Amino acid sequence: MGQSFRGANLSGGNFSSCWFTDAVLVDVPLVGASFYRADLQSADLTRADLTDADMVKANLDKAILRSAVFDGADLVGASLCGADARGASFRGTQFIGAVLLATDMRGADLSEAVVRDNFFEIKIDDTTVVRGLRGTVFGPITVVEGDSAREVGGAELEAWIAARGGEVQVIPPRRPSR
């Protein structure tokens, strides 16, 4: 925990169930690495390359993911609550059953990413790329426009994403049974 891995190349490593809490992984190549059920809470992965990484059920809560590359990564069941993913690339990433609450994705690239049954309460802006984003999410998201922000959900969120080349269905909140 809190360990620095600067200068290391951890590509292809198996770090399943390992603890990387508060770790410094800035600029570290992690291509194809496995972090199945790993704890990366509050880790700094700025500019790390996690292309094709296995992040299934990984805990990335409050992690710093600025400009990191997750292209083709598997984030099924992962948690990214409170993560700072500004400018990160998630091209073709699988977000299935993932939890993204208060996740800052302004300027991120979600091209061709797949979302299914995700809590997707993220913060985005006009520089966030959603072309080819497809699947289902629970919203709403927060759209930042200059100095203001507004929540967008339901049909409005579907239309906002469609206008930018994506196709996402927003699942209405479940109501308690009577």
Backbone torsions as a table, in degrees:
resi	resn	phi	psi	omega
1	MET	NA	135.2	179.2
2	GLY	73.5	9.7	-176.5
3	GLN	-76.9	145.1	175.7
4	SER	-98.8	132.7	178.6
5	PHE	-117.4	22.3	-179.9
6	ARG	-56.3	135.0	178.1
7	GLY	85.7	-9.3	-179.6
8	ALA	-83.7	155.3	170.9
9	ASN	-117.8	106.6	-175.8
10	LEU	-106.2	19.4	179.9
11	SER	-58.0	137.3	177.0
12	GLY	77.2	-1.3	-178.7
13	GLY	-71.8	153.8	176.4
14	ASN	-106.7	106.8	-178.1
15	PHE	-116.8	31.7	180.0
16	SER	-57.7	132.8	177.9
17	SER	61.2	16.0	178.7
18	CYS	-84.0	157.5	178.9
19	TRP	-101.5	119.0	175.5
20	PHE	-123.2	28.2	-179.0
21	THR	-57.1	127.7	-179.9
22	ASP	63.5	12.4	-179.3
23	ALA	-67.2	151.5	176.5
24	VAL	-104.8	108.0	-178.9
25	LEU	-120.3	32.0	-177.9
26	VAL	-62.2	127.8	178.2
27	ASP	63.4	14.6	-176.8
28	VAL	-83.9	129.0	173.0
29	PRO	-72.4	124.2	179.8
30	LEU	-131.0	31.0	-175.4
31	VAL	-59.6	126.8	177.2
32	GLY	68.5	10.1	179.6
33	ALA	-72.7	154.5	177.9
34	SER	-108.9	122.1	177.1
35	PHE	-120.7	37.1	-179.5
36	TYR	-56.1	122.8	179.8
37	ARG	56.6	21.4	178.5
38	ALA	-77.6	153.0	178.5
39	ASP	-105.4	107.7	178.8
40	LEU	-115.3	28.2	-178.4
41	GLN	-58.3	130.8	178.1
42	SER	62.3	15.0	176.7
43	ALA	-72.3	151.5	176.7
44	ASP	-103.2	105.2	-179.7
45	LEU	-109.9	28.3	-179.9
46	THR	-52.7	126.6	178.1
47	ARG	59.0	15.0	176.0
48	ALA	-70.2	149.2	178.9
49	ASP	-105.8	104.1	-179.9
50	LEU	-110.0	32.2	178.6
51	THR	-54.6	130.4	178.3
52	ASP	59.8	22.3	179.1
53	ALA	-74.9	149.4	174.5
54	ASP	-93.5	104.8	-178.7
55	MET	-113.8	25.2	-177.1
56	VAL	-58.7	125.6	178.4
57	LYS	58.6	23.1	177.0
58	ALA	-75.3	147.1	176.2
59	ASN	-98.4	108.2	178.0
60	LEU	-114.6	24.1	-179.7
61	ASP	-59.4	133.2	177.9
62	LYS	60.6	17.4	177.8
63	ALA	-75.3	153.7	175.2
64	ILE	-99.4	112.2	-174.6
65	LEU	-117.9	22.2	-175.0
66	ARG	-57.8	124.8	177.5
67	SER	58.8	19.4	175.1
68	ALA	-75.2	157.6	-179.7
69	VAL	-113.7	116.2	178.4
70	PHE	-116.0	25.3	-175.4
71	ASP	-57.8	126.0	179.0
72	GLY	72.4	7.5	-179.1
73	ALA	-73.4	156.8	179.0
74	ASP	-107.0	105.5	-179.2
75	LEU	-110.0	34.0	179.1
76	VAL	-61.8	125.6	177.2
77	GLY	69.8	9.6	-179.7
78	ALA	-77.0	158.3	177.3
79	SER	-119.5	124.6	-180.0
80	LEU	-124.6	37.0	-177.4
81	CYS	-66.1	127.1	177.9
82	GLY	70.9	12.2	-179.5
83	ALA	-75.7	148.7	176.2
84	ASP	-103.6	97.7	-177.2
85	ALA	-110.8	31.3	179.9
86	ARG	-61.2	128.7	177.2
87	GLY	74.1	6.9	179.9
88	ALA	-76.5	157.0	178.3
89	SER	-110.7	123.2	179.3
90	PHE	-123.2	38.0	-176.9
91	ARG	-63.6	121.3	178.0
92	GLY	70.9	14.0	-179.3
93	THR	-74.8	145.2	177.0
94	GLN	-96.6	112.1	173.8
95	PHE	-111.0	89.0	-178.2
96	ILE	-119.3	121.4	-177.4
97	GLY	64.8	21.6	180.0
98	ALA	-85.9	159.4	179.6
99	VAL	-117.8	113.9	177.9
100	LEU	-123.3	93.0	179.1
101	LEU	-115.5	129.6	-178.7
102	ALA	55.9	36.5	179.1
103	THR	-93.5	124.6	-177.8
104	ASP	-88.7	108.8	-178.9
105	MET	-117.6	27.9	177.3
106	ARG	-62.8	130.1	179.2
107	GLY	77.4	4.4	179.6
108	ALA	-77.5	159.4	177.8
109	ASP	-111.9	110.0	179.7
110	LEU	-107.8	24.8	-179.0
111	SER	-56.2	130.1	175.6
112	GLU	61.0	13.2	176.7
113	ALA	-72.1	153.3	179.2
114	VAL	-114.8	127.2	177.6
115	VAL	-121.1	136.7	177.8
116	ARG	-147.9	121.6	176.9
117	ASP	53.6	45.1	180.0
118	ASN	-101.4	144.4	162.9
119	PHE	-79.3	113.5	-167.9
120	PHE	-125.1	53.9	-179.5
121	GLU	-91.5	75.2	-174.5
122	ILE	-104.1	168.4	174.4
123	LYS	-111.5	124.7	-179.9
124	ILE	-132.6	172.4	175.2
125	ASP	-144.6	-174.3	-177.7
126	ASP	-65.6	-14.8	178.6
127	THR	-90.4	-4.6	176.2
128	THR	-76.4	126.2	-177.2
129	VAL	-94.6	123.4	179.7
130	VAL	-122.1	15.0	-179.8
131	ARG	-60.1	122.4	179.4
132	GLY	82.7	-3.1	175.6
133	LEU	-62.5	132.2	-177.4
134	ARG	-146.4	153.5	176.5
135	GLY	132.1	-150.3	-177.2
136	THR	-131.0	143.6	179.4
137	VAL	-142.7	157.8	164.3
138	PHE	-96.8	132.0	179.6
139	GLY	-102.8	-156.0	-3.5
140	PRO	-87.0	171.8	172.3
141	ILE	-109.4	164.1	175.3
142	THR	-108.6	122.3	178.0
143	VAL	-100.7	121.5	179.1
144	VAL	-95.9	126.8	178.8
145	GLU	-130.0	99.8	-177.2
146	GLY	67.1	-123.3	-179.7
147	ASP	-92.6	0.7	-178.4
148	SER	-115.5	161.3	178.6
149	ALA	-140.5	147.1	177.4
150	ARG	-143.9	148.5	177.3
151	GLU	-82.8	137.7	178.5
152	VAL	-129.4	127.1	-179.1
153	GLY	-144.2	179.9	175.5
154	GLY	54.5	-139.4	-178.0
155	ALA	-61.6	-33.0	179.3
156	GLU	-64.9	-39.8	177.8
157	LEU	-66.8	-42.7	177.2
158	GLU	-57.7	-44.4	-179.8
159	ALA	-67.4	-39.0	-179.7
160	TRP	-61.4	-44.7	179.8
161	ILE	-70.3	-41.3	179.5
162	ALA	-61.0	-38.4	179.4
163	ALA	-64.2	-16.8	-179.2
164	ARG	-110.7	13.6	172.7
165	GLY	94.7	9.8	178.3
166	GLY	-106.3	170.2	178.6
167	GLU	-140.7	93.5	-176.7
168	VAL	-123.5	136.6	173.9
169	GLN	-100.6	129.3	178.1
170	VAL	-92.0	122.5	-179.6
171	ILE	-83.2	127.5	179.5
172	PRO	-66.4	153.2	179.0
173	PRO	-59.6	142.9	177.7
174	ARG	-75.3	135.9	178.7
175	ARG	-99.5	141.9	178.1
176	PRO	-62.2	142.5	179.0
177	SER	-72.5	149.3	-177.9
178	ARG	-95.3	NA	NA
